[in-house]
Amino acid sequence: MRLKTYQHWLVEYYKLRQWYDYTPFIRLNFLTEEVGELAQAVRAYEIGRDRADEPPLSQQTRLVHIQEEIGDVLNNLLILAEKYQLDLAVIMQENQRKLTQRLEGKA
């Protein structure tokens, strides 16, 4: 699936649920929450979670959790980009250019 196609579908889905109505400031808070959940999932995968109130999970299940949380982070980033009318291709091209320039500057 192409990223732009997914972003368009996601925006329509969020509009249907009235989630698109949240301001970018509120959306950023949701993004922060999701990044925290991703951090927890990565921690569980890498070093485990010593919680007696949680059942032990397989590494495969923990990996699925990481995938889900990356998706949630990505969704919030895509919505923020849409709200600011930023083109994903331009974002990626400009970041590639910036990173390439940094590498060349260290040569």
N, C-alpha and C positions, 0 to 999 in steps of 0.2 A: 504494500500500500504506500502510496506517495504521501509525504508529510503534508503538503498543501491540501490534498484531498481529505486527509484525516482532520486537518485543522478546520476546514469548511464544515465537515460533518459535526465536529465537536462544538463549534459555535452554534450551529442550529440546535443541537441537543441541549446545550446550556440555555439557549433562549427559550426553548420549550419548557424547561424546568424553572425558568425565571432566575437561574443562577448567573446569567450573563449581566443581569441588572446591577450586580455588585460593582462598586467602584474599583479602580485599579489599586487603591490603597487597601481596601478590604481583601481583594484578590491576593495581594502581596502577603497578607497575614495568613491566608489559606496556603499559599506556597510555602511559607515558613513552617507551618504545621506539617505539611507533607514532607518537607526536607527532614524534619525531626523524625517522622515515621520511617523514612528511608534510612536515616542514621541508626535507628533502633534495629531495623531489619538487617543491615550490614553487620552491626555489632553481634546480633544473634548468630549470624552465619559464621563470622570470623572467630569469635571468642565465646559464643554461647550466652545463655541467660540463666542464671542460677536463681530461679523463682519456683518455690514449692507450689504456688497457686497456678502454675501454668504447666500443661502437659509437655513432655519432651517432643520436639519436632525433628524430623529427618532433615538432613542437609538439602535434599531435593525440595521439601516443603519450604524451607527457609529461603532457598533460591527463588521459588515462586513468589514469596513475599517481597523479595527485592525487586523482582520484575514488576509486580503490581505497584509498588511505591514509586519506582522510576516512572511508570506510566502516569501516576497521579501528579508527580512533579512536572512532567512534560506537559500534561494537560493545562496546568496553571500557567506555565510559560507560554504556551500557544495562545491561551486566552489573553494574557497580558500583551503579547505581540499584536494580536488582532485589535485590542482596545486602543492601542497607540498607532494603529495602521502601519505597522512595521512589516516589511516583506521578509519572509524567512530566508529566501535565497540571498537577499542583500545582507542580512545578518550573518549568514554563514560565510559569504564571500569576504565581507569586511573583517570578520574574525580571522579568517585564513590569511588575509593580507597582513593584519596586525601581528599575528604569530610569526609569519614568514619574515617580516621586518625585524622582529626581535631576534630571531635566529641569525639573520644576516648581520645585525649590529654586534653580535658576540663573536663573529668570525675573526 
